[in-house]
Amino acid sequence: MRVDLGALHRATVLCSIFALAIAAPAIADESEDSKKRGTRQTQGLEKADANGDGSVSEEEREAARSARQERHFKEFDTDGDGNITAEERTAARERHEARQLKEFDVDQDGELSPEERQAAQRARLRRGSFE
């Protein structure tokens, strides 16, 4: 049996080009995500660096964490009475789920697939601790 190496080489090159054409948008998206993540992390660090010395001390980290917790509490405590009721928790969960669907429900079927849930989880992890 004789193999036409020229044809095999052309087929390999065509398959490689096809694979790159398919992967290019995903690579570009990942690169864009990386840029956004870097910008978001930088902004978070700058925000946490209260004294502007270019580094985040333990006190500044704790202050940023406390501010984040306070924002979250206020988001849950919609009537502003200083308490979070079961109804407010449920409403906050529903708002969160709606945001998740809007951002990560790629196929627009009204629910998150396991892959879409993983993308949401990765996004939360990438956002870092200084938001």
Order of alpha helices (4+ residues) and beta strands (2+ residues): alpha-alpha-alpha-alpha
